[in-house]
């Protein structure tokens, strides 16, 4: 599985209904699971992003579908970053000419 870092900000609607956020998180976990992925970690953060999630998905299409599904709810905006594990990082750097 491929790892994806999801950078999340609440929309005006999402922060207005912030008390429902834990329930939305559970729904998001279930939705990703149905797509064949997993939410590995979730953090409430301070700074540029309101939340950060670490997820795994079988491919980029599933990651994109999940991000779009989250956005369709109107409560969050996301940025998805594909993450390479250390072993892949070392292979990539080692393959440079």
Biopython code that builds the backbone (N, CA, C, O; Angstrom):
import numpy as np
from Bio.PDB.StructureBuilder import StructureBuilder

atoms = [
    (1, "UNK", "N", (0.843, -1.188, 0.000)),
    (1, "UNK", "CA", (0.000, 0.000, 0.000)),
    (1, "UNK", "C", (0.881, 1.241, 0.000)),
    (1, "UNK", "O", (1.997, 1.239, 0.520)),
    (2, "UNK", "N", (0.361, 2.271, -0.582)),
    (2, "UNK", "CA", (1.056, 3.553, -0.645)),
    (2, "UNK", "C", (0.590, 4.435, 0.505)),
    (2, "UNK", "O", (-0.584, 4.424, 0.878)),
    (3, "UNK", "N", (1.530, 5.203, 1.064)),
    (3, "UNK", "CA", (1.211, 6.110, 2.164)),
    (3, "UNK", "C", (0.936, 7.503, 1.615)),
    (3, "UNK", "O", (1.624, 7.976, 0.710)),
    (4, "UNK", "N", (-0.070, 8.143, 2.169)),
    (4, "UNK", "CA", (-0.443, 9.503, 1.794)),
    (4, "UNK", "C", (-0.600, 10.328, 3.062)),
    (4, "UNK", "O", (-1.216, 9.885, 4.031)),
    (5, "UNK", "N", (-0.036, 11.532, 3.046)),
    (5, "UNK", "CA", (-0.215, 12.479, 4.131)),
    (5, "UNK", "C", (-1.330, 13.427, 3.682)),
    (5, "UNK", "O", (-1.259, 14.002, 2.596)),
    (6, "UNK", "N", (-2.351, 13.586, 4.512)),
    (6, "UNK", "CA", (-3.473, 14.451, 4.160)),
    (6, "UNK", "C", (-3.441, 15.671, 5.084)),
    (6, "UNK", "O", (-3.557, 15.548, 6.303)),
    (7, "UNK", "N", (-3.283, 16.835, 4.483)),
    (7, "UNK", "CA", (-3.265, 18.103, 5.202)),
    (7, "UNK", "C", (-4.675, 18.682, 5.112)),
    (7, "UNK", "O", (-5.211, 18.849, 4.016)),
    (8, "UNK", "N", (-5.269, 18.986, 6.253)),
    (8, "UNK", "CA", (-6.697, 19.287, 6.296)),
    (8, "UNK", "C", (-6.956, 20.626, 6.981)),
    (8, "UNK", "O", (-6.363, 20.934, 8.015)),
    (9, "UNK", "N", (-7.845, 21.411, 6.391)),
    (9, "UNK", "CA", (-8.342, 22.628, 7.020)),
    (9, "UNK", "C", (-9.858, 22.602, 7.035)),
    (9, "UNK", "O", (-10.494, 22.164, 6.076)),
    (10, "UNK", "N", (-10.428, 23.074, 8.126)),
    (10, "UNK", "CA", (-11.871, 23.213, 8.193)),
    (10, "UNK", "C", (-12.320, 24.346, 7.279)),
    (10, "UNK", "O", (-11.626, 25.353, 7.144)),
    (11, "UNK", "N", (-13.457, 24.181, 6.666)),
    (11, "UNK", "CA", (-14.122, 25.265, 5.962)),
    (11, "UNK", "C", (-14.914, 26.049, 7.002)),
    (11, "UNK", "O", (-14.940, 25.675, 8.174)),
    (12, "UNK", "N", (-15.555, 27.128, 6.582)),
    (12, "UNK", "CA", (-16.413, 27.871, 7.512)),
    (12, "UNK", "C", (-17.510, 26.957, 8.062)),
    (12, "UNK", "O", (-17.832, 27.007, 9.249)),
    (13, "UNK", "N", (-18.077, 26.127, 7.193)),
    (13, "UNK", "CA", (-19.109, 25.181, 7.617)),
    (13, "UNK", "C", (-18.546, 24.182, 8.628)),
    (13, "UNK", "O", (-19.189, 23.871, 9.631)),
    (14, "UNK", "N", (-17.340, 23.686, 8.353)),
    (14, "UNK", "CA", (-16.739, 22.683, 9.230)),
    (14, "UNK", "C", (-16.435, 23.202, 10.612)),
    (14, "UNK", "O", (-16.670, 22.504, 11.599)),
    (15, "UNK", "N", (-15.914, 24.421, 10.709)),
    (15, "UNK", "CA", (-15.599, 24.965, 12.028)),
    (15, "UNK", "C", (-16.879, 25.352, 12.762)),
    (15, "UNK", "O", (-16.944, 25.264, 13.988)),
    (16, "UNK", "N", (-17.885, 25.775, 12.026)),
    (16, "UNK", "CA", (-19.170, 26.112, 12.652)),
    (16, "UNK", "C", (-19.772, 24.879, 13.324)),
    (16, "UNK", "O", (-20.421, 24.980, 14.366)),
    (17, "UNK", "N", (-19.549, 23.719, 12.715)),
    (17, "UNK", "CA", (-20.083, 22.453, 13.234)),
    (17, "UNK", "C", (-18.960, 21.572, 13.792)),
    (17, "UNK", "O", (-18.996, 20.350, 13.647)),
    (18, "UNK", "N", (-17.969, 22.193, 14.427)),
    (18, "UNK", "CA", (-16.773, 21.475, 14.883)),
    (18, "UNK", "C", (-17.103, 20.369, 15.888)),
    (18, "UNK", "O", (-16.390, 19.368, 15.959)),
    (19, "UNK", "N", (-18.159, 20.538, 16.652)),
    (19, "UNK", "CA", (-18.507, 19.508, 17.644)),
    (19, "UNK", "C", (-18.905, 18.192, 16.990)),
    (19, "UNK", "O", (-18.863, 17.143, 17.632)),
    (20, "UNK", "N", (-19.291, 18.238, 15.719)),
    (20, "UNK", "CA", (-19.631, 17.016, 14.980)),
    (20, "UNK", "C", (-18.403, 16.378, 14.338)),
    (20, "UNK", "O", (-18.492, 15.298, 13.755)),
    (21, "UNK", "N", (-17.256, 17.052, 14.448)),
    (21, "UNK", "CA", (-16.041, 16.590, 13.781)),
    (21, "UNK", "C", (-15.636, 15.158, 14.152)),
    (21, "UNK", "O", (-15.258, 14.399, 13.260)),
    (22, "UNK", "N", (-15.699, 14.753, 15.433)),
    (22, "UNK", "CA", (-15.335, 13.361, 15.742)),
    (22, "UNK", "C", (-16.208, 12.335, 15.013)),
    (22, "UNK", "O", (-15.717, 11.288, 14.592)),
    (23, "UNK", "N", (-17.489, 12.634, 14.864)),
    (23, "UNK", "CA", (-18.362, 11.717, 14.126)),
    (23, "UNK", "C", (-17.999, 11.689, 12.647)),
    (23, "UNK", "O", (-18.054, 10.638, 12.007)),
    (24, "UNK", "N", (-17.628, 12.850, 12.105)),
    (24, "UNK", "CA", (-17.221, 12.898, 10.700)),
    (24, "UNK", "C", (-15.921, 12.129, 10.494)),
    (24, "UNK", "O", (-15.728, 11.492, 9.459)),
    (25, "UNK", "N", (-15.030, 12.191, 11.485)),
    (25, "UNK", "CA", (-13.783, 11.425, 11.399)),
    (25, "UNK", "C", (-14.078, 9.933, 11.329)),
    (25, "UNK", "O", (-13.481, 9.222, 10.521)),
    (26, "UNK", "N", (-14.980, 9.458, 12.156)),
    (26, "UNK", "CA", (-15.338, 8.033, 12.125)),
    (26, "UNK", "C", (-15.947, 7.650, 10.780)),
    (26, "UNK", "O", (-15.668, 6.573, 10.254)),
    (27, "UNK", "N", (-16.772, 8.525, 10.228)),
    (27, "UNK", "CA", (-17.356, 8.264, 8.904)),
    (27, "UNK", "C", (-16.278, 8.226, 7.826)),
    (27, "UNK", "O", (-16.337, 7.407, 6.909)),
    (28, "UNK", "N", (-15.287, 9.122, 7.944)),
    (28, "UNK", "CA", (-14.187, 9.144, 6.971)),
    (28, "UNK", "C", (-13.372, 7.861, 7.058)),
    (28, "UNK", "O", (-12.999, 7.293, 6.031)),
    (29, "UNK", "N", (-13.092, 7.400, 8.271)),
    (29, "UNK", "CA", (-12.354, 6.145, 8.440)),
    (29, "UNK", "C", (-13.098, 4.997, 7.773)),
    (29, "UNK", "O", (-12.496, 4.177, 7.080)),
    (30, "UNK", "N", (-14.406, 4.942, 7.984)),
    (30, "UNK", "CA", (-15.218, 3.868, 7.400)),
    (30, "UNK", "C", (-15.235, 3.965, 5.879)),
    (30, "UNK", "O", (-15.160, 2.948, 5.189)),
    (31, "UNK", "N", (-15.335, 5.189, 5.353)),
    (31, "UNK", "CA", (-15.361, 5.371, 3.894)),
    (31, "UNK", "C", (-14.051, 4.915, 3.270)),
    (31, "UNK", "O", (-14.056, 4.227, 2.250)),
    (32, "UNK", "N", (-12.932, 5.293, 3.875)),
    (32, "UNK", "CA", (-11.634, 4.875, 3.331)),
    (32, "UNK", "C", (-11.473, 3.363, 3.418)),
    (32, "UNK", "O", (-10.933, 2.743, 2.503)),
    (33, "UNK", "N", (-11.928, 2.778, 4.494)),
    (33, "UNK", "CA", (-11.856, 1.326, 4.655)),
    (33, "UNK", "C", (-12.636, 0.618, 3.544)),
    (33, "UNK", "O", (-12.170, -0.380, 2.995)),
    (34, "UNK", "N", (-13.816, 1.133, 3.217)),
    (34, "UNK", "CA", (-14.624, 0.546, 2.136)),
    (34, "UNK", "C", (-13.928, 0.648, 0.782)),
    (34, "UNK", "O", (-14.173, -0.156, -0.117)),
    (35, "UNK", "N", (-13.053, 1.654, 0.650)),
    (35, "UNK", "CA", (-12.302, 1.831, -0.600)),
    (35, "UNK", "C", (-11.036, 0.981, -0.630)),
    (35, "UNK", "O", (-10.318, 0.965, -1.630)),
    (36, "UNK", "N", (-10.761, 0.270, 0.475)),
    (36, "UNK", "CA", (-9.581, -0.584, 0.523)),
    (36, "UNK", "C", (-8.386, 0.050, 1.204)),
    (36, "UNK", "O", (-7.287, -0.504, 1.168)),
    (37, "UNK", "N", (-8.585, 1.215, 1.831)),
    (37, "UNK", "CA", (-7.498, 1.908, 2.497)),
    (37, "UNK", "C", (-7.653, 1.915, 4.003)),
    (37, "UNK", "O", (-8.572, 1.307, 4.552)),
    (38, "UNK", "N", (-6.744, 2.611, 4.661)),
    (38, "UNK", "CA", (-6.748, 2.691, 6.127)),
    (38, "UNK", "C", (-6.272, 4.067, 6.553)),
    (38, "UNK", "O", (-5.364, 4.634, 5.946)),
    (39, "UNK", "N", (-6.887, 4.600, 7.593)),
    (39, "UNK", "CA", (-6.394, 5.819, 8.217)),
    (39, "UNK", "C", (-5.496, 5.375, 9.367)),
    (39, "UNK", "O", (-5.981, 4.888, 10.388)),
    (40, "UNK", "N", (-4.190, 5.545, 9.200)),
    (40, "UNK", "CA", (-3.195, 5.052, 10.162)),
    (40, "UNK", "C", (-3.034, 5.953, 11.378)),
    (40, "UNK", "O", (-2.828, 5.472, 12.492)),
    (41, "UNK", "N", (-3.129, 7.269, 11.159)),
    (41, "UNK", "CA", (-2.948, 8.211, 12.268)),
    (41, "UNK", "C", (-3.701, 9.489, 11.952)),
    (41, "UNK", "O", (-3.884, 9.847, 10.789)),
    (42, "UNK", "N", (-4.134, 10.171, 12.997)),
    (42, "UNK", "CA", (-4.864, 11.425, 12.843)),
    (42, "UNK", "C", (-4.420, 12.374, 13.944)),
    (42, "UNK", "O", (-4.299, 11.981, 15.104)),
    (43, "UNK", "N", (-4.178, 13.631, 13.572)),
    (43, "UNK", "CA", (-3.715, 14.625, 14.543)),
    (43, "UNK", "C", (-4.479, 15.934, 14.377)),
    (43, "UNK", "O", (-4.709, 16.383, 13.254)),
    (44, "UNK", "N", (-4.866, 16.535, 15.471)),
    (44, "UNK", "CA", (-5.310, 17.917, 15.502)),
    (44, "UNK", "C", (-4.032, 18.731, 15.598)),
    (44, "UNK", "O", (-3.190, 18.446, 16.450)),
    (45, "UNK", "N", (-3.864, 19.731, 14.752)),
    (45, "UNK", "CA", (-2.599, 20.451, 14.713)),
    (45, "UNK", "C", (-2.815, 21.955, 14.877)),
    (45, "UNK", "O", (-3.919, 22.470, 14.698)),
    (46, "UNK", "N", (-1.740, 22.632, 15.219)),
    (46, "UNK", "CA", (-1.748, 24.086, 15.311)),
    (46, "UNK", "C", (-0.809, 24.610, 14.236)),
    (46, "UNK", "O", (0.250, 24.031, 13.996)),
    (47, "UNK", "N", (-1.188, 25.680, 13.602)),
    (47, "UNK", "CA", (-0.354, 26.228, 12.544)),
    (47, "UNK", "C", (-1.138, 26.341, 11.255)),
    (47, "UNK", "O", (-2.329, 26.653, 11.274)),
    (48, "UNK", "N", (-0.483, 26.092, 10.141)),
    (48, "UNK", "CA", (-1.100, 26.277, 8.832)),
    (48, "UNK", "C", (-2.273, 25.330, 8.582)),
    (48, "UNK", "O", (-3.213, 25.680, 7.869)),
    (49, "UNK", "N", (-2.220, 24.144, 9.162)),
    (49, "UNK", "CA", (-3.279, 23.152, 8.956)),
    (49, "UNK", "C", (-3.977, 22.850, 10.271)),
    (49, "UNK", "O", (-3.360, 22.862, 11.336)),
    (50, "UNK", "N", (-5.279, 22.577, 10.179)),
    (50, "UNK", "CA", (-6.064, 22.265, 11.369)),
    (50, "UNK", "C", (-5.883, 20.816, 11.810)),
    (50, "UNK", "O", (-5.928, 20.506, 13.000)),
    (51, "UNK", "N", (-5.676, 19.932, 10.830)),
    (51, "UNK", "CA", (-5.527, 18.509, 11.105)),
    (51, "UNK", "C", (-4.574, 17.896, 10.094)),
    (51, "UNK", "O", (-4.399, 18.420, 8.994)),
    (52, "UNK", "N", (-3.963, 16.789, 10.472)),
    (52, "UNK", "CA", (-3.104, 16.016, 9.577)),
    (52, "UNK", "C", (-3.454, 14.552, 9.770)),
    (52, "UNK", "O", (-3.588, 14.078, 10.898)),
    (53, "UNK", "N", (-3.600, 13.839, 8.663)),
    (53, "UNK", "CA", (-3.876, 12.406, 8.727)),
    (53, "UNK", "C", (-2.821, 11.657, 7.914)),
    (53, "UNK", "O", (-2.328, 12.150, 6.899)),
    (54, "UNK", "N", (-2.493, 10.473, 8.379)),
    (54, "UNK", "CA", (-1.606, 9.576, 7.649)),
    (54, "UNK", "C", (-2.466, 8.398, 7.215)),
    (54, "UNK", "O", (-3.049, 7.700, 8.045)),
    (55, "UNK", "N", (-2.536, 8.187, 5.913)),
    (55, "UNK", "CA", (-3.396, 7.128, 5.400)),
    (55, "UNK", "C", (-2.621, 6.212, 4.480)),
    (55, "UNK", "O", (-1.531, 6.542, 4.014)),
    (56, "UNK", "N", (-3.203, 5.063, 4.229)),
    (56, "UNK", "CA", (-2.683, 4.135, 3.232)),
    (56, "UNK", "C", (-3.816, 3.803, 2.278)),
    (56, "UNK", "O", (-4.961, 3.617, 2.689)),
    (57, "UNK", "N", (-3.476, 3.733, 0.994)),
    (57, "UNK", "CA", (-4.456, 3.377, -0.028)),
    (57, "UNK", "C", (-3.765, 2.510, -1.066)),
    (57, "UNK", "O", (-2.549, 2.585, -1.240)),
    (58, "UNK", "N", (-4.546, 1.684, -1.755)),
    (58, "UNK", "CA", (-3.956, 0.796, -2.749)),
    (58, "UNK", "C", (-3.317, 1.527, -3.929)),
    (58, "UNK", "O", (-2.380, 1.008, -4.537)),
    (59, "UNK", "N", (-3.813, 2.737, -4.267)),
    (59, "UNK", "CA", (-3.271, 3.466, -5.413)),
    (59, "UNK", "C", (-3.709, 4.927, -5.353)),
    (59, "UNK", "O", (-4.494, 5.326, -4.493)),
    (60, "UNK", "N", (-3.181, 5.710, -6.287)),
    (60, "UNK", "CA", (-3.489, 7.141, -6.328)),
    (60, "UNK", "C", (-4.968, 7.404, -6.580)),
    (60, "UNK", "O", (-5.516, 8.382, -6.072)),
    (61, "UNK", "N", (-5.613, 6.553, -7.350)),
    (61, "UNK", "CA", (-7.028, 6.746, -7.653)),
    (61, "UNK", "C", (-7.878, 6.663, -6.391)),
    (61, "UNK", "O", (-8.802, 7.456, -6.208)),
    (62, "UNK", "N", (-7.571, 5.716, -5.531)),
    (62, "UNK", "CA", (-8.314, 5.591, -4.270)),
    (62, "UNK", "C", (-8.042, 6.802, -3.380)),
    (62, "UNK", "O", (-8.961, 7.330, -2.755)),
    (63, "UNK", "N", (-6.788, 7.243, -3.319)),
    (63, "UNK", "CA", (-6.447, 8.418, -2.515)),
    (63, "UNK", "C", (-7.199, 9.651, -3.028)),
    (63, "UNK", "O", (-7.713, 10.440, -2.235)),
    (64, "UNK", "N", (-7.262, 9.814, -4.344)),
    (64, "UNK", "CA", (-7.973, 10.944, -4.932)),
    (64, "UNK", "C", (-9.469, 10.855, -4.648)),
    (64, "UNK", "O", (-10.098, 11.850, -4.288)),
    (65, "UNK", "N", (-10.031, 9.671, -4.809)),
    (65, "UNK", "CA", (-11.462, 9.481, -4.550)),
    (65, "UNK", "C", (-11.786, 9.799, -3.093)),
    (65, "UNK", "O", (-12.810, 10.418, -2.801)),
    (66, "UNK", "N", (-10.913, 9.376, -2.180)),
    (66, "UNK", "CA", (-11.127, 9.645, -0.759)),
    (66, "UNK", "C", (-11.075, 11.151, -0.485)),
    (66, "UNK", "O", (-11.934, 11.676, 0.224)),
    (67, "UNK", "N", (-10.085, 11.845, -1.035)),
    (67, "UNK", "CA", (-9.982, 13.289, -0.827)),
    (67, "UNK", "C", (-11.200, 14.016, -1.393)),
    (67, "UNK", "O", (-11.717, 14.947, -0.776)),
    (68, "UNK", "N", (-11.650, 13.591, -2.559)),
    (68, "UNK", "CA", (-12.840, 14.199, -3.150)),
    (68, "UNK", "C", (-14.082, 13.922, -2.306)),
    (68, "UNK", "O", (-14.935, 14.795, -2.142)),
    (69, "UNK", "N", (-14.178, 12.721, -1.779)),
    (69, "UNK", "CA", (-15.300, 12.372, -0.909)),
    (69, "UNK", "C", (-15.324, 13.262, 0.325)),
    (69, "UNK", "O", (-16.383, 13.740, 0.733)),
    (70, "UNK", "N", (-14.152, 13.485, 0.920)),
    (70, "UNK", "CA", (-14.079, 14.380, 2.079)),
    (70, "UNK", "C", (-14.535, 15.787, 1.702)),
    (70, "UNK", "O", (-15.317, 16.408, 2.422)),
    (71, "UNK", "N", (-14.045, 16.279, 0.580)),
    (71, "UNK", "CA", (-14.392, 17.624, 0.152)),
    (71, "UNK", "C", (-15.864, 17.801, -0.164)),
    (71, "UNK", "O", (-16.421, 18.878, 0.051)),
    (72, "UNK", "N", (-16.501, 16.755, -0.673)),
    (72, "UNK", "CA", (-17.917, 16.838, -1.024)),
    (72, "UNK", "C", (-18.799, 17.126, 0.185)),
    (72, "UNK", "O", (-19.894, 17.670, 0.036)),
    (73, "UNK", "N", (-18.334, 16.767, 1.379)),
    (73, "UNK", "CA", (-19.116, 17.033, 2.582)),
    (73, "UNK", "C", (-19.167, 18.509, 2.941)),
    (73, "UNK", "O", (-20.039, 18.935, 3.699)),
    (74, "UNK", "N", (-18.234, 19.296, 2.398)),
    (74, "UNK", "CA", (-18.236, 20.726, 2.629)),
    (74, "UNK", "C", (-17.626, 21.181, 3.943)),
    (74, "UNK", "O", (-17.618, 22.376, 4.238)),
    (75, "UNK", "N", (-17.117, 20.249, 4.735)),
    (75, "UNK", "CA", (-16.579, 20.598, 6.051)),
    (75, "UNK", "C", (-15.080, 20.811, 6.074)),
    (75, "UNK", "O", (-14.560, 21.483, 6.965)),
    (76, "UNK", "N", (-14.379, 20.245, 5.099)),
    (76, "UNK", "CA", (-12.924, 20.361, 5.057)),
    (76, "UNK", "C", (-12.434, 20.560, 3.633)),
    (76, "UNK", "O", (-13.110, 20.220, 2.663)),
    (77, "UNK", "N", (-11.233, 21.122, 3.540)),
    (77, "UNK", "CA", (-10.469, 21.177, 2.299)),
    (77, "UNK", "C", (-9.190, 20.398, 2.568)),
    (77, "UNK", "O", (-8.628, 20.471, 3.661)),
    (78, "UNK", "N", (-8.738, 19.660, 1.581)),
    (78, "UNK", "CA", (-7.575, 18.799, 1.792)),
    (78, "UNK", "C", (-6.481, 19.062, 0.766)),
    (78, "UNK", "O", (-6.736, 19.548, -0.335)),
    (79, "UNK", "N", (-5.270, 18.732, 1.155)),
    (79, "UNK", "CA", (-4.125, 18.624, 0.265)),
    (79, "UNK", "C", (-3.541, 17.248, 0.555)),
    (79, "UNK", "O", (-3.288, 16.905, 1.710)),
    (80, "UNK", "N", (-3.328, 16.468, -0.486)),
    (80, "UNK", "CA", (-2.818, 15.113, -0.326)),
    (80, "UNK", "C", (-1.392, 15.051, -0.853)),
    (80, "UNK", "O", (-1.107, 15.488, -1.968)),
    (81, "UNK", "N", (-0.511, 14.505, -0.041)),
    (81, "UNK", "CA", (0.895, 14.370, -0.399)),
    (81, "UNK", "C", (1.248, 12.886, -0.403)),
    (81, "UNK", "O", (1.053, 12.196, 0.598)),
    (82, "UNK", "N", (1.763, 12.398, -1.520)),
    (82, "UNK", "CA", (2.204, 11.008, -1.598)),
    (82, "UNK", "C", (3.535, 10.887, -0.859)),
    (82, "UNK", "O", (4.441, 11.693, -1.072)),
    (83, "UNK", "N", (3.651, 9.904, -0.009)),
    (83, "UNK", "CA", (4.852, 9.745, 0.818)),
    (83, "UNK", "C", (5.601, 8.472, 0.435)),
    (83, "UNK", "O", (4.998, 7.414, 0.254)),
    (84, "UNK", "N", (6.917, 8.589, 0.314)),
    (84, "UNK", "CA", (7.771, 7.450, 0.011)),
    (84, "UNK", "C", (8.469, 7.017, 1.293)),
    (84, "UNK", "O", (9.055, 7.856, 1.978)),
    (85, "UNK", "N", (8.425, 5.739, 1.638)),
    (85, "UNK", "CA", (9.120, 5.275, 2.846)),
    (85, "UNK", "C", (10.636, 5.392, 2.684)),
    (85, "UNK", "O", (11.139, 5.602, 1.580)),
    (86, "UNK", "N", (11.345, 5.254, 3.784)),
    (86, "UNK", "CA", (12.791, 5.432, 3.771)),
    (86, "UNK", "C", (13.487, 4.535, 2.749)),
    (86, "UNK", "O", (14.398, 4.985, 2.054)),
    (87, "UNK", "N", (13.074, 3.288, 2.651)),
    (87, "UNK", "CA", (13.727, 2.368, 1.709)),
    (87, "UNK", "C", (13.587, 2.876, 0.272)),
    (87, "UNK", "O", (14.544, 2.828, -0.502)),
    (88, "UNK", "N", (12.396, 3.363, -0.083)),
    (88, "UNK", "CA", (12.194, 3.899, -1.430)),
    (88, "UNK", "C", (13.010, 5.172, -1.627)),
    (88, "UNK", "O", (13.586, 5.390, -2.693)),
    (89, "UNK", "N", (13.054, 6.001, -0.606)),
    (89, "UNK", "CA", (13.872, 7.217, -0.647)),
    (89, "UNK", "C", (15.325, 6.861, -0.958)),
    (89, "UNK", "O", (15.952, 7.473, -1.822)),
    (90, "UNK", "N", (15.847, 5.872, -0.247)),
    (90, "UNK", "CA", (17.231, 5.480, -0.458)),
    (90, "UNK", "C", (17.439, 4.927, -1.875)),
    (90, "UNK", "O", (18.454, 5.221, -2.506)),
    (91, "UNK", "N", (16.497, 4.138, -2.374)),
    (91, "UNK", "CA", (16.578, 3.620, -3.748)),
    (91, "UNK", "C", (16.565, 4.744, -4.767)),
    (91, "UNK", "O", (17.354, 4.746, -5.712)),
    (92, "UNK", "N", (15.677, 5.689, -4.574)),
    (92, "UNK", "CA", (15.554, 6.814, -5.504)),
    (92, "UNK", "C", (16.847, 7.620, -5.526)),
    (92, "UNK", "O", (17.389, 7.909, -6.592)),
    (93, "UNK", "N", (17.333, 7.977, -4.352)),
    (93, "UNK", "CA", (18.565, 8.768, -4.270)),
    (93, "UNK", "C", (19.754, 7.961, -4.821)),
    (93, "UNK", "O", (20.612, 8.508, -5.514)),
    (94, "UNK", "N", (19.796, 6.659, -4.507)),
    (94, "UNK", "CA", (20.873, 5.812, -4.995)),
    (94, "UNK", "C", (20.882, 5.638, -6.496)),
    (94, "UNK", "O", (21.920, 5.317, -7.075)),
    (95, "UNK", "N", (19.741, 5.844, -7.140)),
    (95, "UNK", "CA", (19.660, 5.653, -8.588)),
    (95, "UNK", "C", (20.070, 6.900, -9.369)),
    (95, "UNK", "O", (20.125, 6.879, -10.599)),
    (96, "UNK", "N", (20.353, 7.965, -8.662)),
    (96, "UNK", "CA", (20.743, 9.200, -9.358)),
    (96, "UNK", "C", (22.121, 9.054, -9.983)),
    (96, "UNK", "O", (23.020, 8.457, -9.392)),
    (97, "UNK", "N", (22.280, 9.595, -11.166)),
    (97, "UNK", "CA", (23.532, 9.476, -11.913)),
    (97, "UNK", "C", (24.667, 10.293, -11.405)),
    (97, "UNK", "O", (25.758, 10.255, -11.974)),
]
sb = StructureBuilder()
sb.init_structure("model")
sb.init_model(0)
sb.init_chain("A")
sb.init_seg("    ")
for serial, (resi, resn, name, xyz) in enumerate(atoms, 1):
    if name == "N":
        sb.init_residue(resn, " ", resi, " ")
    sb.init_atom(name, np.array(xyz, "f"), 0.0, 1.0, " ", f" {name:<3s}", serial, name[0])
structure = sb.get_structure()
